[in-house]
Amino acid sequence: MAHKWTDEENEYIKNNYKTVSKKELCEKFNVSMASINHKYQRLEITEKSIMGISYEWSDSDIKYLIDNWLYKEDSEIWKELGIDKFGFGKYVVTRKRISLGLVGKSKRIRQNKEGYKYYINYDKAVYTHREKMEDKIGRKLLSNEIVHHIDGNKSNDDINNLFLCKDNSEHQHLHNSLECVAYKLVQNGTIKFNYETGEYYL
């Protein structure tokens, strides 16, 4: 059954849409998101008018943006800063980033589905763990050389977490040695096995 909007409810929305999110309005009036969207159209509350709401950037917010823009997408930043309340946070972050001169999106750090970090340089993917190893040893890596992540976290490119393997054989040896250690921990009871889930655990 469609909600019958009262004049009082209409006035509330018109007076508060800049501080109350659509989700909060749904909960307040016990209506669906579709109903709220329809009501916005009837009241001529557009996406543009919502995006025009100003966001007060604190010094800590700006520092977070400066420290993270290379490593995180704008959509991640606005969620972590809590600017997503009205659904326009991405635009706020993008505008602020550009105003601070934080541009050059093609070279921003991204992450592939395996967890490796990389950036695009002239249409070529440059993997940061390999680049950091090259900086350490002072030369370009050979195509057969592999950079191993010691803790298994492929996104942890701290130089102390990287080890250079001369080839795939040496890299496989590292993984085999880790498996041997893991089985020894199973044997001494440090690592246990859950028969219900079929998984190992500490």
Backbone as CSV, one residue per row, in Angstrom:
resi,resn,N_x,N_y,N_z,CA_x,CA_y,CA_z,C_x,C_y,C_z
1,MET,0.840,-1.195,0.000,0.000,0.000,0.000,0.873,1.242,0.000
2,ALA,0.601,2.173,-0.884,1.413,3.384,-1.003,1.262,4.258,0.237
3,HIS,2.382,4.878,0.595,2.372,5.762,1.755,1.692,7.084,1.396
4,LYS,0.794,7.527,2.246,0.126,8.804,2.026,0.879,9.897,2.775
5,TRP,1.569,10.705,1.993,2.423,11.725,2.597,1.582,12.900,3.106
6,THR,1.907,13.320,4.333,1.224,14.473,4.902,2.016,15.739,4.590
7,ASP,1.374,16.882,4.727,2.058,18.160,4.514,3.213,18.318,5.496
8,GLU,3.013,17.825,6.694,4.053,17.916,7.715,5.279,17.101,7.322
9,GLU,5.061,15.915,6.764,6.172,15.064,6.328,6.898,15.692,5.145
10,ASN,6.140,16.264,4.222,6.759,16.939,3.080,7.644,18.089,3.533
11,GLU,7.157,18.866,4.490,7.930,19.990,5.008,9.184,19.511,5.711
12,TYR,9.059,18.391,6.422,10.229,17.843,7.119,11.326,17.482,6.123
13,ILE,10.938,16.826,5.030,11.929,16.435,4.027,12.568,17.659,3.391
14,LYS,11.771,18.634,3.018,12.296,19.847,2.381,13.245,20.603,3.299
15,ASN,12.981,20.556,4.600,13.798,21.300,5.554,15.018,20.529,6.038
16,ASN,15.029,19.217,5.807,16.086,18.406,6.414,16.870,17.524,5.456
17,TYR,16.569,17.561,4.137,17.256,16.639,3.227,18.763,16.868,3.176
18,LYS,19.224,18.053,3.602,20.661,18.337,3.576,21.389,17.754,4.784
19,THR,20.660,17.350,5.791,21.300,16.805,6.992,20.840,15.393,7.328
20,VAL,19.774,14.935,6.677,19.243,13.599,6.931,19.335,12.786,5.638
21,SER,19.940,11.606,5.705,20.115,10.785,4.511,18.813,10.124,4.089
22,LYS,18.790,9.624,2.851,17.611,8.920,2.347,17.311,7.688,3.205
23,LYS,18.361,6.987,3.596,18.174,5.793,4.419,17.498,6.149,5.737
24,GLU,17.919,7.259,6.329,17.320,7.689,7.592,15.858,8.092,7.394
25,LEU,15.561,8.690,6.246,14.173,9.059,5.955,13.307,7.818,5.776
26,CYS,13.860,6.797,5.138,13.136,5.533,4.979,12.745,4.965,6.339
27,GLU,13.707,4.989,7.259,13.452,4.438,8.585,12.460,5.302,9.361
28,LYS,12.586,6.620,9.216,11.713,7.531,9.963,10.255,7.383,9.536
29,PHE,10.030,7.279,8.215,8.659,7.238,7.703,8.197,5.822,7.354
30,ASN,9.103,4.840,7.586,8.773,3.436,7.316,8.323,3.229,5.869
31,VAL,9.142,3.724,4.944,8.854,3.602,3.515,10.081,3.033,2.802
32,SER,9.906,2.655,1.553,11.000,2.100,0.764,11.870,3.211,0.177
33,MET,13.054,2.817,-0.317,13.939,3.777,-0.971,13.285,4.312,-2.251
34,ALA,12.525,3.453,-2.942,11.831,3.885,-4.155,10.820,4.984,-3.834
35,SER,10.175,4.842,-2.695,9.194,5.846,-2.278,9.866,7.184,-1.985
36,ILE,11.024,7.122,-1.328,11.771,8.356,-1.029,12.257,9.001,-2.321
37,ASN,12.769,8.189,-3.252,13.243,8.737,-4.526,12.102,9.420,-5.281
38,HIS,10.945,8.796,-5.249,9.780,9.384,-5.918,9.393,10.704,-5.249
39,LYS,9.468,10.718,-3.925,9.130,11.935,-3.195,10.135,13.048,-3.507
40,TYR,11.407,12.693,-3.651,12.421,13.684,-4.021,12.076,14.317,-5.376
41,GLN,11.634,13.474,-6.312,11.268,13.981,-7.637,10.083,14.939,-7.546
42,ARG,9.097,14.559,-6.741,7.917,15.409,-6.585,8.268,16.746,-5.937
43,LEU,9.236,16.719,-5.027,9.643,17.944,-4.331,10.755,18.679,-5.071
44,GLU,11.180,18.112,-6.231,12.228,18.702,-7.062,13.554,18.815,-6.318
45,ILE,13.839,17.795,-5.525,15.140,17.700,-4.862,16.012,16.837,-5.764
46,THR,16.956,17.440,-6.452,17.774,16.734,-7.437,19.108,16.295,-6.854
47,GLU,19.766,15.394,-7.592,21.106,14.945,-7.191,22.069,16.129,-7.147
48,LYS,21.893,17.047,-8.087,22.767,18.213,-8.131,22.632,19.052,-6.869
49,SER,21.403,19.215,-6.375,21.205,20.022,-5.175,21.813,19.348,-3.955
50,ILE,21.775,17.997,-3.936,22.364,17.265,-2.810,23.882,17.356,-2.860
51,MET,24.439,17.228,-4.079,25.890,17.301,-4.231,26.427,18.676,-3.864
52,GLY,25.548,19.671,-3.906,25.977,21.020,-3.583,26.209,21.252,-2.103
53,ILE,25.805,20.267,-1.288,26.016,20.405,0.149,27.510,20.453,0.422
54,SER,27.939,21.417,1.198,29.367,21.557,1.477,29.796,20.605,2.583
55,TYR,31.014,20.107,2.475,31.583,19.240,3.500,32.739,19.989,4.156
56,GLU,32.704,20.060,5.473,33.748,20.764,6.213,34.936,19.830,6.408
57,TRP,36.021,20.108,5.686,37.224,19.284,5.789,38.035,19.685,7.015
58,SER,38.297,18.733,7.884,39.160,18.995,9.040,40.612,18.791,8.623
59,ASP,41.533,19.259,9.431,42.961,19.081,9.131,43.311,17.595,9.053
60,SER,42.699,16.795,9.928,42.995,15.358,9.928,42.441,14.686,8.666
61,ASP,41.271,15.170,8.184,40.696,14.641,6.937,41.629,14.918,5.762
62,ILE,42.132,16.147,5.703,43.017,16.543,4.601,44.313,15.743,4.646
63,LYS,44.851,15.550,5.844,46.081,14.761,5.990,45.845,13.327,5.533
64,TYR,44.688,12.767,5.883,44.370,11.407,5.469,44.291,11.308,3.952
65,LEU,43.671,12.307,3.334,43.563,12.324,1.873,44.938,12.402,1.233
66,ILE,45.789,13.292,1.736,47.136,13.460,1.189,47.953,12.179,1.345
67,ASP,47.818,11.518,2.496,48.605,10.312,2.776,48.121,9.092,2.003
68,ASN,46.850,9.103,1.565,46.278,7.875,1.004,45.807,7.942,-0.439
69,TRP,45.806,9.138,-1.051,45.210,9.243,-2.397,45.904,8.375,-3.436
70,LEU,47.213,8.156,-3.262,47.936,7.324,-4.221,47.591,5.853,-4.079
71,TYR,47.203,5.453,-2.869,47.037,4.038,-2.588,45.587,3.574,-2.548
72,LYS,44.642,4.526,-2.494,43.241,4.152,-2.392,42.412,4.940,-3.394
73,GLU,41.344,4.309,-3.857,40.420,4.977,-4.756,39.625,6.020,-3.972
74,ASP,39.109,7.022,-4.682,38.308,8.056,-4.024,37.129,7.437,-3.276
75,SER,36.530,6.388,-3.857,35.385,5.744,-3.228,35.757,5.105,-1.893
76,GLU,36.977,4.589,-1.765,37.421,4.024,-0.497,37.611,5.120,0.544
77,ILE,38.187,6.241,0.097,38.483,7.335,1.024,37.213,7.937,1.582
78,TRP,36.207,8.173,0.712,34.999,8.803,1.252,34.254,7.891,2.201
79,LYS,34.367,6.593,2.006,33.731,5.668,2.946,34.454,5.687,4.282
80,GLU,35.776,5.696,4.252,36.541,5.663,5.484,36.466,6.972,6.256
81,LEU,36.233,8.070,5.539,36.069,9.362,6.209,34.614,9.603,6.622
82,GLY,33.716,8.708,6.195,32.315,8.845,6.560,31.585,9.929,5.800
83,ILE,32.031,10.198,4.557,31.403,11.250,3.754,30.322,10.670,2.855
84,ASP,30.004,9.385,3.027,29.069,8.725,2.120,27.617,8.841,2.558
85,LYS,27.351,9.620,3.579,26.007,9.674,4.153,24.942,10.034,3.130
86,PHE,25.240,10.962,2.229,24.245,11.427,1.278,24.417,10.806,-0.104
87,GLY,25.411,9.929,-0.269,25.601,9.269,-1.547,26.351,10.103,-2.568
88,PHE,27.049,11.156,-2.142,27.787,11.976,-3.099,29.244,12.137,-2.660
89,GLY,29.666,11.304,-1.720,30.996,11.448,-1.137,32.137,11.376,-2.132
90,LYS,32.001,10.505,-3.153,33.066,10.345,-4.147,33.375,11.664,-4.825
91,TYR,32.329,12.437,-5.155,32.530,13.711,-5.841,33.217,14.724,-4.927
92,VAL,32.862,14.693,-3.644,33.480,15.606,-2.679,34.969,15.320,-2.573
93,VAL,35.330,14.045,-2.468,36.734,13.668,-2.352,37.488,14.008,-3.630
94,THR,36.889,13.716,-4.775,37.542,13.993,-6.055,37.825,15.481,-6.213
95,ARG,36.815,16.313,-5.912,37.000,17.764,-6.039,38.084,18.260,-5.100
96,LYS,38.096,17.750,-3.867,39.099,18.183,-2.896,40.486,17.734,-3.321
97,ARG,40.583,16.504,-3.814,41.882,15.974,-4.239,42.468,16.818,-5.357
98,ILE,41.626,17.154,-6.338,42.093,17.954,-7.470,42.489,19.353,-7.013
99,SER,41.712,19.930,-6.069,42.021,21.278,-5.583,43.357,21.323,-4.848
100,LEU,43.771,20.171,-4.290,45.048,20.087,-3.585,46.193,19.719,-4.523
101,GLY,45.883,19.561,-5.803,46.911,19.205,-6.789,47.289,17.743,-6.765
102,LEU,46.440,16.908,-6.164,46.722,15.481,-6.079,46.121,14.798,-7.302
103,VAL,46.822,14.913,-8.426,46.328,14.390,-9.692,47.336,13.418,-10.303
104,GLY,46.963,12.844,-11.422,47.820,11.846,-12.070,47.311,10.460,-11.756
105,LYS,46.011,10.262,-11.965,45.348,9.026,-11.569,45.975,7.782,-12.197
106,SER,46.548,7.934,-13.397,47.113,6.762,-14.057,48.259,6.157,-13.265
107,LYS,48.920,6.976,-12.423,50.044,6.463,-11.640,49.656,6.165,-10.198
108,ARG,48.369,6.215,-9.898,47.939,5.876,-8.560,48.053,4.372,-8.343
109,ILE,48.395,3.980,-7.121,48.562,2.571,-6.802,47.219,1.859,-6.822
110,ARG,47.175,0.720,-7.511,45.978,-0.108,-7.560,46.329,-1.500,-7.062
111,GLN,45.362,-2.383,-7.013,45.607,-3.738,-6.534,44.851,-4.718,-7.415
112,ASN,45.546,-5.762,-7.904,44.860,-6.732,-8.752,44.187,-7.798,-7.897
113,LYS,43.490,-8.727,-8.538,42.694,-9.705,-7.803,43.551,-10.662,-6.971
114,GLU,44.839,-10.791,-7.303,45.729,-11.632,-6.509,46.276,-10.897,-5.291
115,GLY,46.087,-9.577,-5.251,46.553,-8.799,-4.107,47.805,-7.986,-4.369
116,TYR,48.419,-8.129,-5.555,49.640,-7.385,-5.874,49.309,-5.923,-6.182
117,LYS,50.122,-5.019,-5.670,49.940,-3.598,-5.938,50.693,-3.213,-7.210
118,TYR,50.108,-2.285,-7.957,50.736,-1.841,-9.202,50.211,-0.466,-9.574
119,TYR,50.891,0.155,-10.544,50.382,1.389,-11.139,50.644,1.334,-12.636
120,ILE,49.950,2.188,-13.381,50.077,2.198,-14.834,51.032,3.307,-15.254
121,ASN,52.040,2.934,-16.041,53.001,3.898,-16.555,53.097,3.704,-18.072
122,TYR,52.512,4.665,-18.803,52.480,4.563,-20.269,51.890,3.229,-20.718
123,ASP,50.714,2.913,-20.187,49.949,1.719,-20.533,50.601,0.409,-20.097
124,LYS,51.628,0.489,-19.256,52.281,-0.716,-18.767,52.122,-0.804,-17.251
125,ALA,51.756,-1.997,-16.762,51.601,-2.198,-15.324,52.971,-2.334,-14.673
126,VAL,53.247,-1.508,-13.679,54.498,-1.573,-12.921,54.161,-2.071,-11.518
127,TYR,54.656,-3.249,-11.152,54.349,-3.837,-9.853,55.298,-3.277,-8.800
128,THR,54.697,-2.767,-7.722,55.472,-2.014,-6.737,56.452,-2.889,-5.963
129,HIS,56.139,-4.169,-5.739,57.071,-5.009,-5.002,58.345,-5.254,-5.822
130,ARG,58.211,-5.351,-7.124,59.383,-5.522,-7.983,60.161,-4.212,-8.080
131,GLU,59.421,-3.101,-8.172,60.079,-1.797,-8.246,60.883,-1.511,-6.979
132,LYS,60.329,-1.868,-5.807,61.045,-1.630,-4.557,62.305,-2.489,-4.468
133,MET,62.223,-3.700,-4.979,63.408,-4.558,-4.972,64.471,-4.007,-5.920
134,GLU,64.048,-3.482,-7.063,64.992,-2.872,-7.999,65.694,-1.676,-7.361
135,ASP,64.937,-0.878,-6.598,65.543,0.258,-5.905,66.578,-0.215,-4.883
136,LYS,66.299,-1.341,-4.239,67.212,-1.857,-3.213,68.514,-2.384,-3.812
137,ILE,68.411,-3.132,-4.923,69.611,-3.758,-5.480,70.288,-2.873,-6.529
138,GLY,69.621,-1.783,-6.931,70.239,-0.833,-7.845,70.280,-1.261,-9.298
139,ARG,69.360,-2.133,-9.703,69.300,-2.543,-11.111,67.902,-3.061,-11.423
140,LYS,67.609,-3.216,-12.719,66.351,-3.784,-13.151,66.356,-5.296,-12.896
141,LEU,65.222,-5.820,-12.523,65.119,-7.254,-12.314,65.082,-7.989,-13.646
142,LEU,65.631,-9.199,-13.658,65.544,-10.051,-14.832,64.143,-10.654,-14.880
143,SER,63.694,-11.038,-16.049,62.333,-11.554,-16.204,62.104,-12.835,-15.408
144,ASN,63.175,-13.624,-15.177,63.026,-14.886,-14.445,63.119,-14.701,-12.934
145,GLU,63.528,-13.518,-12.480,63.650,-13.271,-11.042,62.277,-12.982,-10.441
146,ILE,62.041,-13.524,-9.251,60.750,-13.392,-8.580,60.944,-12.775,-7.200
147,VAL,60.082,-11.826,-6.854,60.132,-11.197,-5.533,59.098,-11.872,-4.643
148,HIS,59.574,-12.481,-3.574,58.724,-13.244,-2.652,58.283,-12.374,-1.482
149,HIS,56.990,-12.468,-1.121,56.463,-11.787,0.063,56.585,-12.734,1.249
150,ILE,57.438,-12.397,2.183,57.783,-13.294,3.282,56.582,-13.663,4.141
151,ASP,55.715,-12.680,4.450,54.574,-12.966,5.329,53.359,-13.482,4.574
152,GLY,53.479,-13.654,3.256,52.371,-14.171,2.468,51.361,-13.133,2.062
153,ASN,51.513,-11.917,2.581,50.589,-10.823,2.245,51.135,-10.089,1.030
154,LYS,50.526,-10.323,-0.120,51.047,-9.771,-1.373,50.901,-8.257,-1.469
155,SER,50.127,-7.656,-0.581,49.988,-6.198,-0.592,50.960,-5.518,0.362
156,ASN,51.710,-6.319,1.136,52.695,-5.759,2.067,54.035,-5.633,1.365
157,ASP,54.297,-4.440,0.806,55.517,-4.226,0.031,56.637,-3.576,0.841
158,ASP,56.567,-3.680,2.160,57.685,-3.219,2.983,58.927,-3.984,2.548
159,ILE,60.028,-3.276,2.350,61.229,-3.910,1.813,61.717,-5.049,2.696
160,ASN,61.440,-4.979,4.001,61.840,-6.051,4.917,60.954,-7.287,4.775
161,ASN,59.882,-7.161,3.999,58.989,-8.288,3.761,59.221,-8.908,2.386
162,LEU,60.258,-8.432,1.682,60.519,-8.902,0.325,61.850,-9.653,0.247
163,PHE,61.840,-10.748,-0.516,63.058,-11.537,-0.722,63.168,-11.864,-2.205
164,LEU,64.363,-11.640,-2.762,64.576,-11.857,-4.188,64.993,-13.292,-4.475
165,CYS,64.190,-13.971,-5.315,64.506,-15.333,-5.745,65.085,-15.276,-7.157
166,LYS,66.097,-16.068,-7.407,66.752,-16.013,-8.714,65.890,-16.590,-9.826
167,ASP,64.967,-17.502,-9.459,64.082,-18.070,-10.474,62.878,-18.724,-9.796
168,ASN,61.995,-19.299,-10.593,60.786,-19.912,-10.053,61.090,-21.117,-9.176
169,SER,62.184,-21.824,-9.489,62.567,-22.999,-8.709,62.895,-22.604,-7.266
170,GLU,63.647,-21.521,-7.113,63.995,-21.059,-5.768,62.746,-20.547,-5.039
171,HIS,61.858,-19.899,-5.778,60.622,-19.403,-5.180,59.752,-20.562,-4.690
172,GLN,59.677,-21.616,-5.480,58.898,-22.786,-5.082,59.510,-23.454,-3.860
173,HIS,60.851,-23.443,-3.782,61.545,-24.014,-2.625,61.147,-23.279,-1.343
174,LEU,60.984,-21.949,-1.435,60.560,-21.168,-0.266,59.181,-21.612,0.210
175,HIS,58.268,-21.792,-0.743,56.916,-22.210,-0.372,56.909,-23.629,0.191
176,ASN,57.736,-24.488,-0.342,57.837,-25.854,0.176,58.382,-25.860,1.595
177,SER,59.368,-24.996,1.862,59.946,-24.942,3.215,58.915,-24.430,4.218
178,LEU,58.072,-23.484,3.777,57.015,-22.976,4.646,56.002,-24.077,4.951
179,GLU,55.690,-24.885,3.956,54.734,-25.979,4.154,55.286,-27.001,5.141
180,CYS,56.599,-27.272,5.051,57.227,-28.218,5.979,57.140,-27.706,7.416
181,VAL,57.413,-26.412,7.596,57.329,-25.805,8.928,55.899,-25.880,9.445
182,ALA,54.932,-25.607,8.562,53.523,-25.640,8.962,53.128,-27.032,9.446
183,TYR,53.585,-28.086,8.749,53.238,-29.446,9.160,53.890,-29.806,10.496
184,LYS,55.083,-29.272,10.747,55.723,-29.508,12.048,54.914,-28.860,13.165
185,LEU,54.328,-27.696,12.875,53.482,-27.022,13.865,52.179,-27.782,14.077
186,VAL,51.725,-28.473,13.038,50.547,-29.338,13.190,50.898,-30.516,14.095
187,GLN,52.076,-31.083,13.856,52.504,-32.255,14.605,52.727,-31.962,16.086
188,ASN,53.185,-30.730,16.400,53.398,-30.416,17.826,52.185,-29.755,18.486
189,GLY,51.095,-29.648,17.712,49.846,-29.156,18.289,49.638,-27.660,18.231
190,THR,50.583,-26.895,17.668,50.418,-25.441,17.577,49.315,-25.089,16.583
191,ILE,49.334,-25.780,15.440,48.271,-25.627,14.453,47.338,-26.821,14.578
192,LYS,46.043,-26.554,14.629,45.063,-27.620,14.796,44.185,-27.725,13.539
193,PHE,43.389,-28.794,13.488,42.516,-29.022,12.335,41.076,-29.158,12.798
194,ASN,40.179,-28.437,12.136,38.759,-28.488,12.441,38.086,-29.459,11.471
195,TYR,37.604,-30.580,11.989,37.000,-31.606,11.138,35.656,-31.166,10.568
196,GLU,34.979,-30.247,11.242,33.673,-29.792,10.765,33.806,-28.851,9.567
197,THR,34.771,-27.922,9.662,34.957,-26.949,8.576,35.976,-27.412,7.545
198,GLY,36.790,-28.416,7.914,37.828,-28.878,7.001,38.944,-27.867,6.822
199,GLU,39.244,-27.106,7.914,40.263,-26.073,7.845,41.227,-26.161,9.024
200,TYR,42.440,-25.696,8.786,43.428,-25.598,9.866,43.208,-24.285,10.599
201,TYR,43.597,-24.250,11.874,43.478,-23.029,12.658,44.506,-23.015,13.779
202,LEU,44.747,-21.826,14.347,45.691,-21.688,15.456,44.955,-21.794,16.785
